Amino acid sequence: MQITRITEQNPLITSEQKPITPEQLQREFDYYRAEKLLRKMLEKELLSDEEFNKIMLLNRKSFSPILAQLMPDKP
């Protein structure tokens, strides 16, 4: 068994990382809410899969979530 000592410094945070701004946080929240609403509409068959994918792609461009570059074109 290996034991790791926990210290005050966090090795996962480097000086290159910048804290998230309130504007970025708001965009993330807005993107999440829009996705949740669209998924409910998809479940109730108010949207087709194609419409859902197109809207989600537009939302990624509009809200610019932090991880948008890692997200597939079709959720």
C-alpha positions, 0 to 999 in steps of 0.5 A: 500500500502506498501512502501519499502525504497531503500538503497545502499546495495542490499539484493539479493547479499550475501557475498557467491555469487561470480561475474561471471568470463570473462571465464564463461561469454564467455561460456554462450555467446557461449552456447547461440549462439550455441542454437540459431543456432541449433533452426534455423536448427530445424526450417528449418528441417535440424535437427530432434527433437531427434538430436537437443536434443542430441546436446543440451545435449552435448552443456550443457556438453561442455559449462557448462552454469551456470544454466545447472543443472536446465535445462531439458534433453529435451529442 
